[in-house]
Amino acid sequence: MKTDKITVSFSADKLQAIKILAPDTYDKIEDILTEQLEKVYVRSVPISTRKYIEAKIEVDDGVQSKGARQKGSSGNL
C-alpha cells in the first residue's frame, strides 16, 4: 500500500508535557494519530467509496507481493 506523509504543527510545550507526564502515550503518538485519522476517514468517506478504495488497495498489495516473490526467485529449475 502506498502511503503519504502528513505534517502536523502542535505546541512544543504541550508535546513536552505529554512526553513528561504520559511517556507511554508519547511513545505511541503516531499510532494514536493514525487511529484518529482512520476514524475521520470512516466518518467522511461514503461506504461505497471506502469499499472501492479498500478493494483497490488489496489488488495493489497483491501485485506488489507477487512482484517481490518473482524478484526473489532464482529462476533455476
C-alpha positions in Angstrom: 0.0 0.0 0.0 1.3 3.4 -1.0 1.3 6.0 1.9 1.7 9.7 2.1 3.2 11.6 5.0 1.3 14.5 6.7 2.8 17.1 9.0 1.0 18.5 12.0 2.1 21.6 13.9 1.5 21.4 17.7 2.6 23.4 20.7 6.1 22.3 21.7 5.2 23.0 25.4 2.1 20.7 25.2 4.1 18.0 23.4 6.8 18.2 26.1 4.1 17.9 28.8 2.8 14.7 27.1 6.4 13.4 26.9 7.0 14.0 30.6 3.6 13.2 32.1 2.5 10.4 29.8 5.6 8.8 28.3 3.7 5.7 27.2 1.3 7.8 25.2 4.2 9.8 23.8 5.8 6.6 22.6 2.6 5.6 20.8 1.6 9.1 19.5 2.0 8.2 15.8 -0.2 5.1 16.2 -2.8 7.2 18.1 -2.8 9.8 15.4 -3.1 7.2 12.7 -6.1 5.6 14.5 -7.8 9.1 14.8 -7.2 9.8 11.1 -8.7 6.4 10.2 -11.8 7.4 12.2 -12.0 10.7 10.3 -11.8 8.7 7.0 -14.6 6.4 8.1 -16.8 9.3 9.1 -16.0 11.4 6.0 -15.9 8.9 3.1 -19.1 7.1 1.9 -19.1 3.4 2.4 -19.3 2.7 -1.3 -16.2 4.7 -1.9 -14.4 3.1 1.0 -15.2 -0.4 -0.4 -13.8 0.7 -3.8 -10.6 2.1 -2.2 -10.1 -1.0 0.1 -10.5 -3.3 -2.9 -8.0 -1.3 -4.9 -5.5 -1.5 -2.0 -5.9 -5.3 -1.8 -5.3 -5.6 -5.6 -2.3 -3.2 -5.4 -0.8 -5.1 -2.4 -1.3 -8.4 -4.2 0.5 -7.2 -7.2 3.4 -5.8 -5.1 3.6 -9.1 -3.2 3.7 -11.1 -6.4 6.4 -8.9 -7.8 8.5 -9.2 -4.7 8.3 -13.1 -4.8 9.3 -13.1 -8.5 12.3 -10.9 -7.9 13.4 -13.1 -5.0 13.2 -16.4 -7.0 16.5 -17.7 -8.5 14.9 -18.8 -11.8 16.8 -22.1 -11.7 14.8 -25.3 -12.4 
